Amino acid sequence: MPKSVMARLGELDLPDRLAPTVPRWATQLGVALLCAAGIEITRAIVNTIAPGSAVFALVFPAIMMATLFARWQSGAMTAAISICYTFFVVYLPTAGATTRAVVNPRFAVFAVAVAALLTIVLAETFRRAVHRATSERDRQIADRDLMLA
């Protein structure tokens, strides 16, 4: 991708961009639902090719995308939706899925939740750093234009 496209993607903040017409919480919830649905569809496709693989692996890219494009709240919602869905559908036999040979499925879910939290923190830190750098660049451009005028 050209650098200008990557730069624009790094600066994309959907809650701010859609704020006048769509409430921030609705944007964050919508992004979370789209990301969670996307990984569940991807997981279903992967499961037809390699059954039983990528149970939790696809959660992390979805959390990162949701956090980068719609802040940490959206990343947290994506994590909660995805982890709960995976736990109830994959691990619990009452949800209709086959039981996995895991010693303690609750520990596995806890470990994934901790990793998801770290992913959210790192992605939000990166998002804020990009926002600060963009604001600083815009301020420098405005100062330069003022000096030239």
C-alpha positions in Angstrom: 0.0 0.0 0.0 1.2 3.5 -0.7 2.4 5.5 2.3 -0.5 8.0 2.0 -3.1 5.2 2.3 -1.3 3.7 5.4 -1.1 7.2 6.9 -4.8 7.8 6.4 -5.7 4.4 7.8 -3.6 5.2 10.9 -5.4 8.5 11.4 -8.9 7.0 10.9 -11.0 7.4 14.1 -14.6 6.3 13.2 -16.3 7.6 16.4 -14.9 11.1 15.7 -15.6 10.9 12.0 -19.2 9.8 12.5 -19.9 11.7 15.7 -22.3 14.4 14.5 -24.7 11.9 13.0 -24.0 8.6 14.8 -23.4 8.5 18.6 -19.9 7.4 19.5 -21.2 4.4 21.5 -23.2 3.2 18.5 -20.2 3.5 16.2 -18.0 1.5 18.7 -20.7 -1.2 19.1 -21.2 -1.4 15.4 -17.4 -1.9 14.8 -17.3 -4.4 17.6 -20.1 -6.4 16.1 -18.7 -6.3 12.6 -15.2 -7.4 13.8 -16.7 -10.2 15.9 -18.9 -11.4 13.1 -16.0 -11.3 10.7 -13.8 -13.5 12.8 -16.6 -16.0 13.4 -17.2 -16.2 9.7 -13.5 -16.6 9.1 -13.3 -19.2 11.9 -16.1 -21.2 10.3 -14.3 -21.2 6.9 -11.0 -22.2 8.6 -12.9 -24.9 10.5 -14.1 -26.5 7.3 -10.5 -26.8 6.0 -8.8 -27.6 9.3 -11.4 -28.7 12.0 -10.5 -27.6 15.5 -7.8 -25.1 14.6 -7.8 -21.4 15.3 -10.2 -21.6 18.1 -9.0 -18.3 19.7 -6.3 -17.2 17.3 -8.5 -15.0 15.2 -9.7 -13.1 18.2 -6.6 -11.0 18.4 -6.5 -9.4 14.9 -10.2 -8.5 15.3 -9.5 -6.9 18.7 -6.7 -4.9 17.2 -8.7 -3.7 14.2 -11.6 -2.7 16.5 -9.3 -0.8 18.8 -7.4 1.0 16.1 -10.4 2.1 14.2 -12.9 2.7 17.1 -10.9 3.0 20.3 -10.4 0.7 23.3 -14.1 0.4 24.1 -14.8 -1.2 20.7 -11.8 -3.6 21.2 -13.1 -4.6 24.6 -16.6 -5.3 23.2 -15.1 -7.3 20.4 -13.0 -9.3 22.9 -16.0 -9.9 25.2 -18.3 -11.0 22.3 -15.7 -13.2 20.7 -14.4 -14.9 23.9 -17.9 -15.6 25.2 -19.1 -16.9 21.9 -16.1 -19.2 21.6 -16.4 -20.4 25.2 -20.1 -21.2 24.9 -20.0 -22.7 21.4 -16.7 -24.5 21.4 -16.1 -25.5 25.0 -19.5 -26.1 26.5 -21.3 -29.2 25.3 -24.7 -27.7 26.1 -24.2 -25.1 23.3 -24.2 -27.9 20.7 -20.5 -28.1 20.0 -18.2 -31.0 20.6 -16.2 -31.0 23.8 -12.5 -30.2 23.5 -9.8 -32.2 25.3 -8.6 -29.2 27.4 -7.6 -29.7 31.0 -9.3 -26.6 32.3 -11.2 -24.6 29.7 -11.9 -21.8 32.1 -8.1 -21.3 32.5 -7.8 -21.2 28.7 -10.5 -18.5 28.5 -8.8 -16.6 31.3 -5.4 -16.7 29.5 -7.0 -15.5 26.2 -8.8 -12.7 28.1 -5.4 -11.5 29.6 -3.8 -11.7 26.1 -6.8 -9.8 24.7 -6.4 -7.1 27.4 -2.7 -6.7 26.5 -3.7 -6.5 22.8 -6.2 -3.7 23.6 -3.7 -1.8 25.7 -1.0 -2.0 23.0 -3.3 -1.1 20.1 -4.8 1.9 22.1 -1.3 3.1 22.9 -0.4 3.0 19.3 -3.7 4.7 18.2 -3.1 7.5 20.7 0.6 8.0 19.5 -0.6 8.2 15.9 -3.2 10.8 16.9 -0.6 12.9 18.8 1.8 12.7 15.9 -0.9 13.8 13.5 -2.0 16.6 15.7 1.6 17.8 16.1 2.1 17.6 12.3 -1.1 19.6 11.7 0.0 22.2 14.2 3.4 22.5 12.5 1.8 22.9 9.1 -0.5 25.6 10.5 2.4 27.5 12.1 4.4 27.3 8.8 1.4 28.6 6.8 1.0 31.4 9.3 4.7 32.3 9.0 4.5 32.2 5.2 1.4 34.5 5.2 
